[in-house]
Amino acid sequence: MTAVKLDFEPPRKLVATPFCADAGRIRLYAEITGDFNPLHIDADFAASTPFGRPIAHGTMILNLVWQSLAATFPGGMPQWQIDIRFTRPVREGATVTAGGSLKDAAGPVYEIAVQSDEGEVVLAGEARMLAPAFNKAVQ
Amino acid sequence: MWTYDRFEPGALIGETGIRLDADILSNWAHLFPGTPQGKVSPDLLTAMMMRGYMAVISPRPPGNVHAGQRLCWTGHLPAQDSLLQARYRCLDKEIRKERRRVTIGAQLVDEDGLVVLEGELLMMWAA
């Protein structure tokens, strides 16, 4: 894949972006996406599963990565390719934080992750810039 | 019901139209307050990809697990109230370690025919 030529040094870290996956936010995401799987929104149903309580939609947590990228490049979002695995469920009420670190400055490519407050990685992967930012990034 | 046996690698599954209306954008701004009011963002496009998935690939067996996701945002952001076409295709399926893996390709196209977001959803299919 062709490396993107930047006129600035890519930041070494992505801006850490916290988020509390509370019941209200999970419900709102269900309405936005039309995903009303009871595992996400029905506490009684979720209690009967191995999770024990409702879990957040995976892509709601993935969207924190976009938030982190947008916060790192506030002058104009570059184009990105993101490739991740959902490694653990995020239970209702948990606070998680998205972030990342520079893996390859020539790409640039960032190793990205979302972690719980307990330090568990709930999502991991990489983000590769496909086209330059319009403006200088946060340093 | 979209069972594992029904997927054909390479075959189009279906498509649907999604209007980026004010309610969706307002809900998004409530969920992520840093989002500029009335603006479409790549994260919202990701949510719209899931909205189309829910509509097109339905009903599904209970217990599916979304295991992985690849996204490619083309840098294009459609305007509020524009109509997106969301298309879904089965890219691959295989049984590995007794788990049914289905890879679904998603594409969001704007009113001018420009691709705004492409995705690959890796799903562990329950039945």
Interface residues (C-beta under 8 A of the other chain):
Chain A: R25 L28 Y29 E31 I32 T33 G34 D35 N37 H57 G58 T59 M60 L62 N63 W66 Q67 A70 A71 M77 P78 Q79 W80 Q81 I82 D83 I84 R85 F86 L130 A131
Chain B: I24 N27 W28 H30 L31 F32 G34 S41 P42 D43 T46 A47 M49 M50 R51 M54 A55 P62 H66 A67 G68 Q69 R70 L71 C72 W73 T74 G75 L122
